[in-house]
Amino acid sequence: MLTTQRKQLILQRLATQGQVLAKALAEELGTSEDTIRRDLRELAQEGKLQRVHGGALPASAAVADLGTRSTVSPADKVALGRAGAAMVKPGQLVLLDGGTTALQVARHLAPDLRATVVTHSPTVAVALAQHTHIDIIMLGGRLYRHSMVNVGAAVIDAATRYRADLFFMGVTGVHPEAGLSTGDGEEADVKRALSARAAETVVLASSEKLMTASAFVIAPVNTLAALVVPSDTAAATVHGFRKLGVSVLSAA
């Protein structure tokens, strides 16, 4: 089998089965594991998959910059944002991550809601400004332009001053085995720090993030208080998370 044919097969298997095991595929094709690993490495360099121990998982489409991500699954993100906003109760202190879904949470909060929102995202802070009864606290640091969030030690240090009721964590990958992941190491550090300051951490996951993985691991999925997914998410996907004890909610 030619290299291009093997790579096409690998991508087809990822699309239909959700993972590729290098040893099993090498045995099936009668080639060496080194050959399959080289194929996986080259496909990973092209951004078409995420290598993991023993094989590969689908790469998340959510690792693109903020502008590009705003065009991906827009209807899902509106529904997820509405569902997230409904979780916020009066008087709560909420940590709100950056990203396109977090923006939808900010936009769907009740106009008369009285609460405090702490965020490290300038774009989220601006979106919240129209909510006159919400106190907005910004965590400053180095601006990571790709995601339009502040990162670094200053953000992590500032987070220790708060005890939040909820943290809406943004991720690029959500997978039962690979866990919660993102495409940048500093972002992953900030997300872990914010999660540690919250009584409950919630992920609002649009369809392109489910059953995919990115390079930087944040935490296992069973650390979440809830995973909110689009209403048309496959039952098998939902079952895979619930088997791990994850509370999976559907965004109407």
C-alpha positions as YAML, in Angstrom:
chain: A
units: angstrom
residues:
- id: 1
  name: MET
  ca: [0.00, 0.00, 0.00]
- id: 2
  name: LEU
  ca: [1.29, 3.44, -0.94]
- id: 3
  name: THR
  ca: [1.99, 6.07, 1.70]
- id: 4
  name: THR
  ca: [-0.89, 8.25, 0.52]
- id: 5
  name: GLN
  ca: [-3.25, 5.26, 0.71]
- id: 6
  name: ARG
  ca: [-2.14, 4.42, 4.26]
- id: 7
  name: LYS
  ca: [-2.62, 8.00, 5.38]
- id: 8
  name: GLN
  ca: [-6.07, 8.13, 3.81]
- id: 9
  name: LEU
  ca: [-6.96, 4.88, 5.60]
- id: 10
  name: ILE
  ca: [-5.70, 6.29, 8.92]
- id: 11
  name: LEU
  ca: [-7.87, 9.38, 8.57]
- id: 12
  name: GLN
  ca: [-10.87, 7.26, 7.58]
- id: 13
  name: ARG
  ca: [-10.40, 5.06, 10.67]
- id: 14
  name: LEU
  ca: [-10.16, 8.12, 12.89]
- id: 15
  name: ALA
  ca: [-13.40, 9.45, 11.42]
- id: 16
  name: THR
  ca: [-15.30, 6.18, 11.81]
- id: 17
  name: GLN
  ca: [-13.71, 4.57, 14.90]
- id: 18
  name: GLY
  ca: [-12.34, 7.56, 16.79]
- id: 19
  name: GLN
  ca: [-8.82, 6.18, 17.25]
- id: 20
  name: VAL
  ca: [-5.98, 4.34, 15.53]
- id: 21
  name: LEU
  ca: [-3.65, 1.86, 17.24]
- id: 22
  name: ALA
  ca: [-0.26, 1.69, 15.53]
- id: 23
  name: LYS
  ca: [0.47, -1.95, 16.36]
- id: 24
  name: ALA
  ca: [-2.91, -3.26, 15.23]
- id: 25
  name: LEU
  ca: [-2.84, -1.27, 12.00]
- id: 26
  name: ALA
  ca: [0.70, -2.40, 11.21]
- id: 27
  name: GLU
  ca: [-0.34, -6.04, 11.64]
- id: 28
  name: GLU
  ca: [-3.44, -5.53, 9.51]
- id: 29
  name: LEU
  ca: [-1.46, -3.94, 6.66]
- id: 30
  name: GLY
  ca: [1.56, -6.22, 6.95]
- id: 31
  name: THR
  ca: [3.96, -3.33, 7.51]
- id: 32
  name: SER
  ca: [6.17, -2.21, 10.38]
- id: 33
  name: GLU
  ca: [5.08, -0.13, 13.37]
- id: 34
  name: ASP
  ca: [7.85, 2.32, 12.47]
- id: 35
  name: THR
  ca: [6.15, 2.93, 9.11]
- id: 36
  name: ILE
  ca: [2.78, 3.58, 10.75]
- id: 37
  name: ARG
  ca: [4.38, 5.83, 13.38]
- id: 38
  name: ARG
  ca: [6.04, 7.83, 10.60]
- id: 39
  name: ASP
  ca: [2.67, 8.24, 8.89]
- id: 40
  name: LEU
  ca: [1.11, 9.37, 12.17]
- id: 41
  name: ARG
  ca: [3.95, 11.81, 12.79]
- id: 42
  name: GLU
  ca: [3.58, 13.39, 9.36]
- id: 43
  name: LEU
  ca: [-0.20, 13.64, 9.68]
- id: 44
  name: ALA
  ca: [0.21, 15.23, 13.10]
- id: 45
  name: GLN
  ca: [2.59, 17.81, 11.63]
- id: 46
  name: GLU
  ca: [-0.17, 18.66, 9.13]
- id: 47
  name: GLY
  ca: [-2.62, 19.12, 12.02]
- id: 48
  name: LYS
  ca: [-4.80, 16.21, 10.93]
- id: 49
  name: LEU
  ca: [-4.52, 14.09, 14.08]
- id: 50
  name: GLN
  ca: [-3.18, 14.11, 17.63]
- id: 51
  name: ARG
  ca: [-0.60, 11.47, 18.45]
- id: 52
  name: VAL
  ca: [-1.05, 9.63, 21.75]
- id: 53
  name: HIS
  ca: [0.73, 6.68, 23.33]
- id: 54
  name: GLY
  ca: [0.26, 3.69, 21.03]
- id: 55
  name: GLY
  ca: [-1.51, 5.52, 18.22]
- id: 56
  name: ALA
  ca: [-3.58, 8.60, 17.46]
- id: 57
  name: LEU
  ca: [-6.85, 10.41, 18.14]
- id: 58
  name: PRO
  ca: [-8.71, 12.96, 16.00]
- id: 59
  name: ALA
  ca: [-7.21, 16.46, 16.25]
- id: 60
  name: SER
  ca: [-9.50, 19.21, 17.44]
- id: 61
  name: ALA
  ca: [-10.62, 21.83, 14.93]
- id: 62
  name: ALA
  ca: [-10.90, 24.23, 17.86]
- id: 63
  name: VAL
  ca: [-7.17, 25.04, 17.98]
- id: 64
  name: ALA
  ca: [-7.56, 27.74, 15.33]
- id: 65
  name: ASP
  ca: [-7.44, 31.40, 16.33]
- id: 66
  name: LEU
  ca: [-10.44, 33.15, 17.88]
- id: 67
  name: GLY
  ca: [-11.62, 34.72, 14.63]
- id: 68
  name: THR
  ca: [-11.64, 31.38, 12.80]
- id: 69
  name: ARG
  ca: [-13.30, 29.57, 15.71]
- id: 70
  name: SER
  ca: [-16.16, 32.05, 15.69]
- id: 71
  name: THR
  ca: [-17.29, 30.53, 12.37]
- id: 72
  name: VAL
  ca: [-17.26, 26.93, 13.68]
- id: 73
  name: SER
  ca: [-20.49, 25.44, 15.11]
- id: 74
  name: PRO
  ca: [-22.11, 28.85, 15.74]
- id: 75
  name: ALA
  ca: [-25.57, 27.42, 16.49]
- id: 76
  name: ASP
  ca: [-24.09, 24.93, 18.98]
- id: 77
  name: LYS
  ca: [-22.25, 27.72, 20.77]
- id: 78
  name: VAL
  ca: [-25.35, 29.89, 21.10]
- id: 79
  name: ALA
  ca: [-27.26, 26.98, 22.66]
- id: 80
  name: LEU
  ca: [-24.32, 26.14, 24.94]
- id: 81
  name: GLY
  ca: [-23.92, 29.77, 25.95]
- id: 82
  name: ARG
  ca: [-27.61, 29.98, 26.83]
- id: 83
  name: ALA
  ca: [-27.36, 26.77, 28.88]
- id: 84
  name: GLY
  ca: [-24.28, 28.02, 30.71]
- id: 85
  name: ALA
  ca: [-25.82, 31.40, 31.47]
- id: 86
  name: ALA
  ca: [-28.84, 29.64, 32.99]
- id: 87
  name: MET
  ca: [-26.55, 27.93, 35.51]
- id: 88
  name: VAL
  ca: [-25.43, 31.24, 37.02]
- id: 89
  name: LYS
  ca: [-27.42, 32.22, 40.10]
- id: 90
  name: PRO
  ca: [-27.76, 35.65, 41.72]
- id: 91
  name: GLY
  ca: [-24.95, 36.50, 44.12]
- id: 92
  name: GLN
  ca: [-22.50, 33.97, 42.75]
- id: 93
  name: LEU
  ca: [-18.86, 34.56, 41.91]
- id: 94
  name: VAL
  ca: [-18.16, 33.00, 38.53]
- id: 95
  name: LEU
  ca: [-14.87, 32.41, 36.71]
- id: 96
  name: LEU
  ca: [-15.39, 32.74, 32.97]
- id: 97
  name: ASP
  ca: [-12.70, 31.54, 30.56]
- id: 98
  name: GLY
  ca: [-12.02, 33.06, 27.16]
- id: 99
  name: GLY
  ca: [-13.19, 31.81, 23.78]
- id: 100
  name: THR
  ca: [-16.20, 31.90, 21.51]
- id: 101
  name: THR
  ca: [-18.50, 29.84, 23.76]
- id: 102
  name: ALA
  ca: [-17.58, 31.95, 26.81]
- id: 103
  name: LEU
  ca: [-18.63, 35.01, 24.82]
- id: 104
  name: GLN
  ca: [-22.04, 33.42, 24.30]
- id: 105
  name: VAL
  ca: [-22.35, 32.81, 28.05]
- id: 106
  name: ALA
  ca: [-21.61, 36.49, 28.68]
- id: 107
  name: ARG
  ca: [-24.15, 37.59, 26.07]
- id: 108
  name: HIS
  ca: [-26.93, 35.37, 27.46]
- id: 109
  name: LEU
  ca: [-26.70, 36.27, 31.14]
- id: 110
  name: ALA
  ca: [-29.97, 37.75, 32.42]
- id: 111
  name: PRO
  ca: [-29.94, 41.58, 32.08]
- id: 112
  name: ASP
  ca: [-30.95, 41.98, 35.73]
- id: 113
  name: LEU
  ca: [-28.51, 39.39, 37.12]
- id: 114
  name: ARG
  ca: [-26.50, 40.53, 40.12]
- id: 115
  name: ALA
  ca: [-23.27, 38.55, 40.31]
- id: 116
  name: THR
  ca: [-19.49, 38.85, 40.10]
- id: 117
  name: VAL
  ca: [-17.60, 37.54, 37.07]
- id: 118
  name: VAL
  ca: [-13.83, 37.10, 37.12]
- id: 119
  name: THR
  ca: [-12.21, 36.64, 33.72]
- id: 120
  name: HIS
  ca: [-8.79, 36.74, 32.09]
- id: 121
  name: SER
  ca: [-10.33, 37.51, 28.70]
- id: 122
  name: PRO
  ca: [-10.53, 41.15, 27.55]
- id: 123
  name: THR
  ca: [-13.16, 40.26, 24.94]
- id: 124
  name: VAL
  ca: [-15.36, 38.57, 27.54]
- id: 125
  name: ALA
  ca: [-14.96, 41.54, 29.88]
- id: 126
  name: VAL
  ca: [-16.11, 43.92, 27.14]
- id: 127
  name: ALA
  ca: [-19.11, 41.69, 26.35]
- id: 128
  name: LEU
  ca: [-20.06, 41.74, 30.04]
- id: 129
  name: ALA
  ca: [-19.89, 45.53, 30.26]
- id: 130
  name: GLN
  ca: [-23.50, 45.89, 29.08]
- id: 131
  name: HIS
  ca: [-24.67, 43.97, 32.19]
- id: 132
  name: THR
  ca: [-24.83, 46.90, 34.59]
- id: 133
  name: HIS
  ca: [-25.50, 44.78, 37.70]
- id: 134
  name: ILE
  ca: [-22.52, 42.45, 37.18]
- id: 135
  name: ASP
  ca: [-19.21, 43.28, 38.85]
- id: 136
  name: ILE
  ca: [-16.42, 42.49, 36.40]
- id: 137
  name: ILE
  ca: [-12.93, 41.64, 37.64]
- id: 138
  name: MET
  ca: [-10.08, 41.25, 35.16]
- id: 139
  name: LEU
  ca: [-7.08, 39.01, 35.78]
- id: 140
  name: GLY
  ca: [-4.11, 40.67, 34.09]
- id: 141
  name: GLY
  ca: [-1.07, 39.08, 32.50]
- id: 142
  name: ARG
  ca: [0.56, 38.62, 29.11]
- id: 143
  name: LEU
  ca: [-2.02, 38.78, 26.31]
- id: 144
  name: TYR
  ca: [-2.03, 35.57, 24.28]
- id: 145
  name: ARG
  ca: [-3.42, 36.99, 21.04]
- id: 146
  name: HIS
  ca: [-4.30, 33.62, 19.50]
- id: 147
  name: SER
  ca: [-7.09, 33.14, 22.05]
- id: 148
  name: MET
  ca: [-7.35, 36.73, 23.33]
- id: 149
  name: VAL
  ca: [-6.76, 35.75, 26.96]
- id: 150
  name: ASN
  ca: [-4.19, 36.78, 29.53]
- id: 151
  name: VAL
  ca: [-1.75, 34.06, 30.57]
- id: 152
  name: GLY
  ca: [1.27, 33.67, 32.80]
- id: 153
  name: ALA
  ca: [2.23, 33.71, 36.47]
- id: 154
  name: ALA
  ca: [0.41, 36.98, 37.15]
- id: 155
  name: VAL
  ca: [-2.94, 35.45, 36.19]
- id: 156
  name: ILE
  ca: [-2.32, 32.32, 38.26]
- id: 157
  name: ASP
  ca: [-1.24, 34.38, 41.28]
- id: 158
  name: ALA
  ca: [-4.25, 36.70, 41.03]
- id: 159
  name: ALA
  ca: [-6.62, 33.71, 40.86]
- id: 160
  name: THR
  ca: [-5.60, 32.64, 44.36]
- id: 161
  name: ARG
  ca: [-7.47, 35.65, 45.76]
- id: 162
  name: TYR
  ca: [-10.88, 34.24, 44.81]
- id: 163
  name: ARG
  ca: [-13.15, 31.34, 45.73]
- id: 164
  name: ALA
  ca: [-15.64, 30.86, 42.92]
- id: 165
  name: ASP
  ca: [-18.93, 29.01, 42.78]
- id: 166
  name: LEU
  ca: [-18.50, 28.10, 39.11]
- id: 167
  name: PHE
  ca: [-15.75, 28.01, 36.51]
- id: 168
  name: PHE
  ca: [-16.73, 27.76, 32.86]
- id: 169
  name: MET
  ca: [-13.59, 26.23, 31.38]
- id: 170
  name: GLY
  ca: [-12.83, 26.52, 27.68]
- id: 171
  name: VAL
  ca: [-11.07, 23.57, 26.06]
- id: 172
  name: THR
  ca: [-10.22, 22.43, 22.54]
- id: 173
  name: GLY
  ca: [-10.47, 18.69, 23.19]
- id: 174
  name: VAL
  ca: [-12.75, 16.52, 25.33]
- id: 175
  name: HIS
  ca: [-12.09, 12.78, 25.30]
- id: 176
  name: PRO
  ca: [-12.92, 10.01, 27.81]
- id: 177
  name: GLU
  ca: [-9.34, 8.69, 27.81]
- id: 178
  name: ALA
  ca: [-7.27, 11.71, 26.73]
- id: 179
  name: GLY
  ca: [-9.18, 14.03, 29.07]
- id: 180
  name: LEU
  ca: [-9.57, 17.79, 28.76]
- id: 181
  name: SER
  ca: [-6.93, 19.44, 26.59]
- id: 182
  name: THR
  ca: [-5.94, 22.63, 24.83]
- id: 183
  name: GLY
  ca: [-3.43, 23.77, 22.25]
- id: 184
  name: ASP
  ca: [-1.12, 25.90, 24.42]
- id: 185
  name: GLY
  ca: [0.84, 25.06, 27.56]
- id: 186
  name: GLU
  ca: [0.41, 28.39, 29.32]
- id: 187
  name: GLU
  ca: [-3.33, 28.31, 28.67]
- id: 188
  name: ALA
  ca: [-3.48, 24.83, 30.21]
- id: 189
  name: ASP
  ca: [-1.65, 26.10, 33.31]
- id: 190
  name: VAL
  ca: [-4.11, 28.96, 33.75]
- id: 191
  name: LYS
  ca: [-7.12, 26.69, 33.27]
- id: 192
  name: ARG
  ca: [-5.88, 24.29, 35.96]
- id: 193
  name: ALA
  ca: [-5.28, 27.19, 38.35]
- id: 194
  name: LEU
  ca: [-8.75, 28.63, 37.79]
- id: 195
  name: SER
  ca: [-10.39, 25.23, 38.18]
- id: 196
  name: ALA
  ca: [-8.64, 24.80, 41.54]
- id: 197
  name: ARG
  ca: [-10.33, 28.01, 42.75]
- id: 198
  name: ALA
  ca: [-13.87, 26.92, 41.88]
- id: 199
  name: ALA
  ca: [-16.34, 24.71, 43.72]
- id: 200
  name: GLU
  ca: [-17.54, 23.36, 40.37]
- id: 201
  name: THR
  ca: [-15.97, 23.33, 36.91]
- id: 202
  name: VAL
  ca: [-18.20, 23.09, 33.85]
- id: 203
  name: VAL
  ca: [-17.19, 22.57, 30.21]
- id: 204
  name: LEU
  ca: [-19.52, 23.69, 27.43]
- id: 205
  name: ALA
  ca: [-18.33, 21.56, 24.49]
- id: 206
  name: SER
  ca: [-19.39, 22.19, 20.91]
- id: 207
  name: SER
  ca: [-19.39, 19.23, 18.55]
- id: 208
  name: GLU
  ca: [-15.93, 19.75, 17.02]
- id: 209
  name: LYS
  ca: [-14.32, 19.37, 20.47]
- id: 210
  name: LEU
  ca: [-15.95, 16.09, 21.47]
- id: 211
  name: MET
  ca: [-13.89, 12.89, 21.13]
- id: 212
  name: THR
  ca: [-10.81, 14.86, 20.07]
- id: 213
  name: ALA
  ca: [-7.51, 15.71, 21.73]
- id: 214
  name: SER
  ca: [-4.95, 18.52, 21.73]
- id: 215
  name: ALA
  ca: [-1.32, 18.57, 22.82]
- id: 216
  name: PHE
  ca: [-1.60, 20.01, 26.35]
- id: 217
  name: VAL
  ca: [-3.56, 18.08, 28.97]
- id: 218
  name: ILE
  ca: [-5.54, 20.09, 31.52]
- id: 219
  name: ALA
  ca: [-7.27, 17.42, 33.63]
- id: 220
  name: PRO
  ca: [-9.25, 14.16, 33.43]
- id: 221
  name: VAL
  ca: [-12.88, 14.53, 32.35]
- id: 222
  name: ASN
  ca: [-14.18, 13.07, 35.62]
- id: 223
  name: THR
  ca: [-12.97, 16.18, 37.47]
- id: 224
  name: LEU
  ca: [-15.88, 18.11, 35.93]
- id: 225
  name: ALA
  ca: [-19.09, 18.91, 37.76]
- id: 226
  name: ALA
  ca: [-20.83, 18.85, 34.38]
- id: 227
  name: LEU
  ca: [-20.15, 18.50, 30.67]
- id: 228
  name: VAL
  ca: [-22.73, 20.30, 28.54]
- id: 229
  name: VAL
  ca: [-23.02, 19.09, 24.94]
- id: 230
  name: PRO
  ca: [-25.18, 19.90, 21.90]
- id: 231
  name: SER
  ca: [-28.61, 18.28, 21.85]
- id: 232
  name: ASP
  ca: [-27.78, 16.17, 18.77]
- id: 233
  name: THR
  ca: [-24.66, 14.56, 20.30]
- id: 234
  name: ALA
  ca: [-24.49, 10.84, 19.56]
- id: 235
  name: ALA
  ca: [-25.80, 8.60, 22.35]
- id: 236
  name: ALA
  ca: [-22.62, 6.51, 22.23]
- id: 237
  name: THR
  ca: [-20.52, 9.62, 22.88]
- id: 238
  name: VAL
  ca: [-22.67, 10.63, 25.84]
- id: 239
  name: HIS
  ca: [-22.56, 7.08, 27.22]
- id: 240
  name: GLY
  ca: [-18.75, 7.01, 26.97]
- id: 241
  name: PHE
  ca: [-18.49, 10.01, 29.29]
- id: 242
  name: ARG
  ca: [-21.23, 8.89, 31.66]
- id: 243
  name: LYS
  ca: [-19.44, 5.56, 32.17]
- id: 244
  name: LEU
  ca: [-16.67, 7.57, 33.80]
- id: 245
  name: GLY
  ca: [-19.11, 9.21, 36.19]
- id: 246
  name: VAL
  ca: [-19.31, 12.49, 34.26]
- id: 247
  name: SER
  ca: [-22.60, 14.37, 34.49]
- id: 248
  name: VAL
  ca: [-23.50, 15.05, 30.85]
- id: 249
  name: LEU
  ca: [-26.19, 17.66, 30.18]
- id: 250
  name: SER
  ca: [-27.82, 18.54, 26.86]
- id: 251
  name: ALA
  ca: [-28.03, 22.13, 25.65]
- id: 252
  name: ALA
  ca: [-31.54, 22.68, 24.31]
...
